[in-house]
Amino acid sequence: ILTIPCPVDAVPLPTAIVWKRIINGKAEVVNVTDNSRYSGGTAENQEYDLTINPLQSEDAGTYFCEAVNDVGTVVGPNITTVVNYPPFINSTGNQTTVGGVAGGSLTIPCP
């Protein structure tokens, strides 16, 4: 579980909280409503923090929140997450046969 804070203090209270993630240099909205792994991160019930559960390797990156009320919009600080995970070999489980010539060289790719 990862919870990313959005430290908002506003009068009046925020009417909207938008979480964004920087992907390939571009800020993209994190869809909290359509992805069951993301929760919170909304102005409803003043739940501004974004929670990701379960956390996966592809969740690593830079996130930030935007808070909106009748007076204006403020952008929170960039928060970079690092997700550590054990090494794995991406393999389909199929066997591959490679051939070579005696005395020659042979390169066997690692999947």
C-alpha positions, -999 to +999 in steps of 0.1 A: +000+000+000+013+035-009-004+067+003+007+099-013-002+130+007-019+161-008-013+188+019-042+211+012-053+240+034-080+262+018-109+284+026-134+276+013-127+239+012-116+224-022-144+216-045-121+193-066-088+174-061-071+162-093-042+138-091-017+137-120+012+116-129+041+126-152+045+101-180+070+108-208+073+144-197+035+149-199+011+153-169-017+128-172-048+125-149-048+096-125-083+080-129-094+074-094-130+064-102-123+037-129-093+020-113-100-001-082-063+001-071-066+039-066-087+054-038-091+087-021-077+117-039-110+135-041-127+165-024-155+143-012-152+137+026-119+157+024-099+126+014-072+144-005-044+117-002-041+092-030-038+055-020-026+028-043-033-008-033-019-031-042+012-013-052+028-026-085+061-019-102+044+002-129+032+026-102+067+041-098+069+077-110+062+113-102+028+123-089+013+157-079-022+169-069-041+200-079-067+215-055-095+237-068-120+260-049-140+291-058-110+313-053-085+294-075-063+264-082-031+254-065-006+227-076+011+206-049+047+195-050+060+167-072+063+134-053+085+108-068+078+072-059+102+043-062+088+008-062+114-019-054+107-055-066+127-087-070+142-095-104+122-117-127+125-133-161+097-126-185+093-160-202+064-178-219+077-211-207+081-225-242+113-243-251+135-230-279+159-251-298+191-234-311+217-251-332+253-243-340+285-257-357+311-275-337+340-252-330+319-221-338+302-196-316+266-196-305+246-168-288+217-179-267+193-150-259+180-146-223+142-140-226 
